Amino acid sequence: MLARRPRNPLQALQRRTQELKLQVDGLLSESQLKEALEASKRRDIYQRCIQLKQAIDENKDALQKLNKADEPAPIGNYNQKKEDEHSLLDKLTHQLQELAVSINRENITEYASLLSFSQ
């Protein structure tokens, strides 16, 4: 049986970032669906925004702690790859923040319209 080669820490973080990106993209797509107009669905999407943001922050922290010396083999352009990963995580954070703000705005608008309707 072949022994598994130890995974590079940076490569593992890159894979995790790609998983997070897929989740963010899925959430953004889901938020565009007609069903996303329902208040309960918006709350669910908002909660998932928070959870994804926490996962992204964890990945950023792990990325920040990585050093070139942690790698079992030399990696070319190590610092550039780290910067690219950090930029992608920042972009995902920004997308989640925009989505959360738009959901909050919709919730406030709905609440205000309910208040004016009840008067």
N, C-alpha and C positions, 0 to 999 in steps of 0.2 A: 504494500500500500504506500502510495506516495505521500510524503509529508507536505502539508500546506505551507506555502511560502507566506511569511509574515506580511500582513497588509501594511502598506505605508500609511501612517497617520493622516497625512494630507489627502491621500487618495480616499480614505474612509470618510473624511469630512466632505470631500467633493461629492461622494455618492449620497451622503445624507442631505447635502444642499440640493441635489437634483431631486431627491424624494420630496423635500419641502417645496421646491418649485412646482412640482406636479400637483401637490396638494393645494398650493395657492392658486395655481391656474384653474384647477377644478372648482375651487370655491368661488373664484371670480366668474366663471362660466355659470355656475349654479345661481349666483346672485342676479344674473341677467334673465333668468327664467321667469315666466309669468307667476308661478307659484311663490316666488320670492317676495311677492307683494304682501303676502299674509304676515301679520304681526308675529305669529309664533315662528314662522320660517325665518323672519329677519332676526329674531332673538337667537335662534339656533346658529345662523350664519355669524352673528356678532360674537357668540361664544367661541365658535371655531376660529374666528380671527384672533381672539385673545390667546387661545391655545397654540395656534401656529406661531404667533408672535413670540411666545415664550420658548418654543422649540427653536426658532431662529436665533433668539438671544443666546440660548445655550450653545448653539453651533458657533456663534460669533465668539463667545467666551473661549470655547475649546480652540478655535482657530487662532485667537490672540495668544494663547499659551503655547502653541506649537513653535518649535524651533527646528532649524535645518538639521541639528544634531539628533533629533528624535527619529529621523528617517533611517531605515536599515540600509538603504543604498542611496547614492547621490542622485539628486533630482535637478535637472537643468532648469533655469529660470524659476527657482523655488520662490523667491520673493515676489516675482511677478504673478505667479500662480496664486500665492496667498492674497495678494492685492485684488486679483480678479475675483477670487472667491468672496472676499469681503465686500466688494462692489455689488456682486450678485445678491448677497444677503441684505445689503442696504436697500437694493431695489425691491426685494420681496417685502421688506419691512414697510417701505413707502406705499406699495400697492395695498398692503393690509390696512395701513392707516387711512388711506383714501376710502377704502371700502367701509371701514368702521365709521368714519365721519359721515359718509352718505347714508348709512343705515340709521345712525343717530338722527340725522336731519329728517329722514322719512318718519321716524318714530315721533319726533317733536311735532312735525307737521300734522301727523295723524292725531296726536293727542290734542293739539290746538284746535283742530277741526271738530273733534268730539266735544271739547269744552264749549265752543261757539254754538254747536248744534243743540247742546243741552240747555242753553240759556233762553 
